[in-house]
Amino acid sequence: MAVLATQAIRRMRGGAQSHLMLASDGHPYVVKFQNNPQHIRVLANELMATRLAEAVGLSVPASEIVEVTDWLIQNSKELSLDLGQTQEQCRPGLQFGSRLVGGLMPGQVVDYLPEERLAEVKNLAEFFGMLVIDKWTCNSNGRQAVFYKRPREKRYAATFIDQGYCFNAGEWKFVDAPLRGVYARNLVYRGVVGWDSFEPWLSRAEELDPQKIWSIAEIVPPEWYGGDLAEIETLIERLLERRSRIRELITLFQESSRQPFPNWMTVSIGAIERQFPEPSWADTIRGPIM
């Protein structure tokens, strides 16, 4: 069920030339249009990858299908796209909307933090979980995030945005590379000490109910992928198969020239405890056998 766009506010930065719009539910959305300069499938990618990240418990904006009418486009000078030497009106119909982080009320949203502030981000460990999603969905772009704090708060929280290049953008092919889909700054990964650091997100992704994944794909408007059901079905089938490769893909990043996990322990504490359990009370008093 789509929400209706009621007002165009301004054009946003970025290659997709999104527009900030107010919708009938009272929320502002960053709206990507079908005829954006990147690819129509980035709308499908945004919706599916954002909902997958949400399903495993990561901080992503609320996402909606937004209907933009021809009347609104004709009566809003802002709703156009720059396509090199030409300009084109935004196409009416169903678009992808990502709810604006922080809303329109006063607050503070930034897309860059200095090292000392970045290290203090409340949910910094969620970068580990988002790496799971980016590797699983083959995000061919760098990981994007914005940071928000309310007035009087000292620490920011990260929200993960811009999933349009998951599934290798418009190609819907899984072309993996160690440095794809990762955040530009290693600091966010310093807290990784082993596989336990990726929990609970890793297990949730690996064990996510296939029906949940199919239900996410089913809400994607057919016009966002050309109406060929076989193509989106093939994409989801391969996505389901790839769950068994998430650890392998993270390992390739771990072994890359970035060396992103300097604190990775070869053997986790949990594994040591299982291998060498604490002696029971009886063992401590039994003494040697003579």
Backbone torsions as a table, in degrees:
resi	resn	phi	psi	omega
1	MET	NA	123.7	-176.1
2	ALA	-88.6	152.3	169.5
3	VAL	-96.1	152.6	-175.4
4	LEU	-96.6	128.4	174.1
5	ALA	-72.4	134.0	-176.7
6	THR	-116.1	-18.8	-176.7
7	GLN	-156.7	135.6	172.1
8	ALA	-90.8	133.0	-176.6
9	ILE	-106.3	-57.4	178.7
10	ARG	-165.9	163.3	174.4
11	ARG	-79.6	145.1	179.3
12	MET	-102.6	163.7	174.7
13	ARG	-73.1	160.7	173.9
14	GLY	119.2	158.2	-175.2
15	GLY	-65.9	-25.9	-179.3
16	ALA	-82.1	-7.1	-179.6
17	GLN	52.4	52.1	177.5
18	SER	-66.4	161.7	177.3
19	HIS	-126.1	138.4	175.0
20	LEU	-81.9	125.2	-175.2
21	MET	-136.9	148.6	174.2
22	LEU	-93.5	138.9	-176.9
23	ALA	-115.3	170.6	-175.1
24	SER	-66.3	-16.5	177.1
25	ASP	-85.3	2.6	177.6
26	GLY	88.9	-0.8	-177.7
27	HIS	-103.2	148.1	172.4
28	PRO	-85.3	139.9	-179.1
29	TYR	-127.6	143.7	167.8
30	VAL	-87.3	113.6	-169.1
31	VAL	-107.7	126.5	173.3
32	LYS	-102.2	131.5	-174.6
33	PHE	-94.6	156.8	-178.7
34	GLN	-58.2	-37.0	-178.1
35	ASN	-97.6	34.4	176.6
36	ASN	-65.1	159.1	-175.0
37	PRO	-69.5	-11.4	-177.1
38	GLN	-85.8	-67.9	178.3
39	HIS	-177.6	146.8	179.6
40	ILE	-62.6	-30.7	-177.3
41	ARG	-69.4	-14.4	178.0
42	VAL	-63.3	-23.9	175.9
43	LEU	-67.0	-45.5	177.2
44	ALA	-63.6	-42.0	179.9
45	ASN	-61.6	-44.0	179.6
46	GLU	-58.4	-48.5	-176.1
47	LEU	-65.8	-47.3	-176.4
48	MET	-68.4	-48.0	-176.6
49	ALA	-68.8	-36.4	177.7
50	THR	-65.0	-43.1	179.5
51	ARG	-68.3	-34.4	176.0
52	LEU	-65.0	-44.3	177.7
53	ALA	-61.8	-40.7	178.1
54	GLU	-63.1	-38.9	-177.0
55	ALA	-65.0	-28.0	178.5
56	VAL	-95.8	2.9	172.2
57	GLY	96.1	24.9	-179.3
58	LEU	-96.1	158.9	-176.8
59	SER	-84.9	98.8	176.3
60	VAL	-128.0	157.3	177.8
61	PRO	-66.9	153.5	170.4
62	ALA	-60.9	138.7	-177.4
63	SER	-120.7	142.7	-178.5
64	GLU	-143.5	157.7	166.8
65	ILE	-86.2	125.2	-174.5
66	VAL	-114.6	125.1	177.1
67	GLU	-91.0	125.3	177.4
68	VAL	-115.7	120.2	-175.3
69	THR	-81.5	156.9	175.9
70	ASP	-61.9	-36.8	179.2
71	TRP	-59.2	-44.1	-178.9
72	LEU	-65.4	-39.1	179.7
73	ILE	-66.1	-44.0	-179.0
74	GLN	-65.4	-25.9	-176.8
75	ASN	-106.6	16.9	177.8
76	SER	-131.8	112.6	-178.8
77	LYS	-64.4	-26.9	-175.1
78	GLU	-70.8	-23.3	-169.4
79	LEU	-84.8	72.3	177.3
80	SER	-142.7	166.3	-178.5
81	LEU	-126.9	138.9	174.9
82	ASP	-91.4	116.4	-177.9
83	LEU	-116.3	72.4	-178.4
84	GLY	70.7	-114.1	-177.5
85	GLN	-89.5	-1.5	-179.6
86	THR	-122.9	162.5	176.1
87	GLN	-125.1	140.6	-174.9
88	GLU	-133.8	141.5	175.0
89	GLN	-68.1	147.5	173.5
90	CYS	-62.3	145.9	-177.5
91	ARG	-83.4	131.9	177.1
92	PRO	-70.8	162.5	178.7
93	GLY	124.7	-153.5	-177.0
94	LEU	-88.7	126.5	-178.1
95	GLN	-124.2	170.8	175.8
96	PHE	-94.8	134.1	178.0
97	GLY	-124.0	130.4	175.4
98	SER	-113.0	120.5	-175.4
99	ARG	-60.8	133.7	-176.0
100	LEU	-62.6	124.8	179.5
101	VAL	-64.9	126.6	-179.5
102	GLY	87.2	-13.9	-179.0
103	GLY	65.8	-163.5	-178.5
104	LEU	-94.4	-4.3	179.9
105	MET	-78.4	158.0	-179.7
106	PRO	-58.0	139.3	179.7
107	GLY	-178.5	-157.7	178.0
108	GLN	-143.9	119.4	177.4
109	VAL	-125.9	127.7	180.0
110	VAL	-134.6	155.9	175.9
111	ASP	-107.6	5.0	176.5
112	TYR	-144.4	139.1	174.9
113	LEU	-130.9	141.2	172.7
114	PRO	-63.5	162.9	-172.7
115	GLU	-52.3	-47.0	-174.9
116	GLU	-66.0	-33.3	178.7
117	ARG	-78.7	-36.7	178.3
118	LEU	-61.7	-40.1	-179.8
119	ALA	-64.5	-20.6	-177.0
120	GLU	-97.1	3.1	-178.5
121	VAL	-57.2	133.1	-172.9
122	LYS	-56.1	-44.8	-173.9
123	ASN	-111.6	41.3	-175.7
124	LEU	-57.0	-33.1	-178.7
125	ALA	-64.3	-18.2	178.7
126	GLU	-67.0	-17.1	173.3
127	PHE	-62.3	-30.3	177.1
128	PHE	-66.9	-43.9	179.8
129	GLY	-66.5	-37.2	179.5
130	MET	-69.6	-28.5	174.6
131	LEU	-62.6	-37.8	175.8
132	VAL	-57.0	-49.5	-178.7
133	ILE	-65.4	-43.5	-177.2
134	ASP	-64.7	-38.6	177.9
135	LYS	-71.9	-40.0	179.4
136	TRP	-62.5	-43.9	-175.7
137	THR	-92.5	3.6	179.0
138	CYS	56.2	59.7	175.0
139	ASN	-69.5	116.6	-176.6
140	SER	-91.4	6.8	177.2
141	ASN	-113.1	167.5	172.4
142	GLY	-69.9	150.0	179.7
143	ARG	-67.2	129.7	-179.5
144	GLN	-108.9	140.8	177.7
145	ALA	-148.6	153.0	170.1
146	VAL	-123.3	160.1	-173.8
147	PHE	-124.7	130.9	-174.3
148	TYR	-130.2	139.3	170.0
149	LYS	-141.7	146.1	178.2
150	ARG	-79.3	160.5	175.7
151	PRO	-54.1	138.8	179.9
152	ARG	79.3	-11.1	173.8
153	GLU	-79.3	147.7	-178.5
154	LYS	-96.6	-30.9	-174.5
155	ARG	-109.5	144.1	178.4
156	TYR	-88.4	161.6	170.0
157	ALA	-123.4	143.6	-178.5
158	ALA	-89.2	141.9	170.0
159	THR	-126.7	133.8	-173.3
160	PHE	-95.8	121.0	-174.1
161	ILE	-121.9	170.3	169.9
162	ASP	64.3	74.7	177.4
163	GLN	-100.1	17.5	-173.2
164	GLY	-64.4	-24.9	-178.5
165	TYR	-98.2	11.1	168.7
166	CYS	-65.9	156.8	-175.6
167	PHE	62.0	27.6	178.9
168	ASN	60.3	46.0	176.1
169	ALA	57.9	-126.3	-175.0
170	GLY	-80.6	-5.5	-173.2
171	GLU	-85.1	-25.9	-177.2
172	TRP	52.9	48.3	173.8
173	LYS	-130.1	147.4	-178.4
174	PHE	-98.5	92.6	179.6
175	VAL	-108.4	94.8	-170.7
176	ASP	-84.8	148.0	174.1
177	ALA	-151.8	144.0	-172.8
178	PRO	-55.5	-35.3	-173.4
179	LEU	-100.0	10.1	175.9
180	ARG	-81.8	143.1	173.8
181	GLY	71.6	23.8	-178.4
182	VAL	-116.3	155.8	179.7
183	TYR	-74.7	148.0	-171.4
184	ALA	-68.8	-20.6	-173.3
185	ARG	-116.6	124.6	-175.8
186	ASN	-64.2	-21.8	-175.8
187	LEU	-52.6	-36.2	-175.7
188	VAL	-68.3	-15.4	-178.3
189	TYR	-103.7	1.5	-175.9
190	ARG	-62.2	-25.9	-177.4
191	GLY	-78.1	-4.9	179.6
192	VAL	-73.7	122.1	178.4
193	VAL	-118.5	-5.3	-179.9
194	GLY	166.5	-172.2	-177.0
195	TRP	-63.3	-28.2	178.8
196	ASP	-61.5	-25.1	-179.0
197	SER	-66.4	-22.9	-177.9
198	PHE	-88.2	1.8	179.3
199	GLU	-90.3	149.5	7.7
200	PRO	-88.7	0.2	-170.2
201	TRP	-66.0	-37.4	-177.8
202	LEU	-64.8	-49.3	179.6
203	SER	-64.0	-37.9	178.9
204	ARG	-62.6	-40.4	178.8
205	ALA	-67.8	-45.1	-178.0
206	GLU	-65.0	-29.9	-174.7
207	GLU	-108.7	8.4	-177.2
208	LEU	-60.0	132.6	-178.1
209	ASP	-57.5	122.8	178.7
210	PRO	-53.5	-34.0	179.9
211	GLN	-64.3	-33.0	176.2
212	LYS	-64.1	-41.6	-179.5
213	ILE	-66.7	-43.8	177.9
214	TRP	-63.1	-38.4	-178.9
215	SER	-66.1	-31.9	175.5
216	ILE	-66.3	-43.7	-179.8
217	ALA	-65.0	-33.1	-175.6
218	GLU	-66.9	-23.2	-178.3
219	ILE	-86.8	-5.7	179.7
220	VAL	-70.6	123.9	178.2
221	PRO	-58.4	132.0	-177.1
222	PRO	-56.3	-30.9	-178.9
223	GLU	-66.7	-14.7	179.2
224	TRP	-77.9	-12.7	178.0
225	TYR	-135.3	20.4	175.7
226	GLY	84.5	4.4	175.8
227	GLY	77.6	5.1	-178.8
228	ASP	-89.0	100.0	-177.3
229	LEU	-61.2	-32.8	-178.9
230	ALA	-60.1	-35.2	-177.7
231	GLU	-68.9	-45.1	-179.1
232	ILE	-72.5	-31.3	176.2
233	GLU	-65.7	-41.6	176.8
234	THR	-62.9	-41.3	178.4
235	LEU	-59.1	-47.1	-177.8
236	ILE	-68.1	-38.7	177.6
237	GLU	-60.6	-42.3	178.5
238	ARG	-70.2	-34.2	177.2
239	LEU	-63.4	-41.7	177.4
240	LEU	-62.1	-41.7	179.1
241	GLU	-64.4	-33.8	-174.3
242	ARG	-72.8	-11.5	179.9
243	ARG	-59.0	-31.0	-179.6
244	SER	-75.8	-7.2	-177.6
245	ARG	-107.3	0.8	-175.0
246	ILE	-59.5	-45.0	-179.0
247	ARG	-63.9	-39.6	177.4
248	GLU	-60.8	-43.1	-178.1
249	LEU	-68.9	-36.4	175.6
250	ILE	-67.6	-38.2	178.4
251	THR	-62.1	-39.1	177.8
252	LEU	-62.6	-37.5	174.8
253	PHE	-67.1	-41.6	178.9
254	GLN	-58.6	-37.8	-176.2
255	GLU	-89.7	3.1	-177.3
256	SER	-76.5	174.5	179.8
257	SER	-64.4	-18.1	178.4
258	ARG	-67.5	-28.8	-174.6
259	GLN	45.6	62.6	-169.6
260	PRO	-75.3	-20.2	-174.5
261	PHE	-116.7	73.0	-176.0
262	PRO	-66.0	-17.3	-177.3
263	ASN	-104.7	14.7	179.3
264	TRP	-63.8	128.7	177.8
265	MET	-95.7	132.8	-178.0
266	THR	-59.7	-41.0	177.7
267	VAL	-121.8	124.7	-177.9
268	SER	-72.2	156.1	178.5
269	ILE	-58.7	-40.5	-180.0
270	GLY	-60.1	-39.4	179.7
271	ALA	-67.2	-38.7	178.4
272	ILE	-62.9	-43.5	-179.2
273	GLU	-64.0	-35.5	178.9
274	ARG	-71.5	-34.2	-178.3
275	GLN	-77.0	-35.6	-178.9
276	PHE	-125.7	76.3	-178.0
277	PRO	-65.8	154.2	177.2
278	GLU	-64.4	140.2	179.9
279	PRO	-65.9	148.2	177.4
280	SER	-76.6	168.2	179.6
281	TRP	-59.7	-39.1	-178.9
282	ALA	-65.2	-38.0	-179.1
283	ASP	-63.5	-32.3	-174.6
284	THR	-74.1	-17.4	-177.0
285	ILE	-113.3	-5.5	-174.2
286	ARG	-70.2	-40.3	-179.8
287	GLY	78.2	174.5	-176.8
288	PRO	-71.5	153.2	175.5
289	ILE	-83.7	128.1	-177.2
290	MET	-98.8	NA	NA
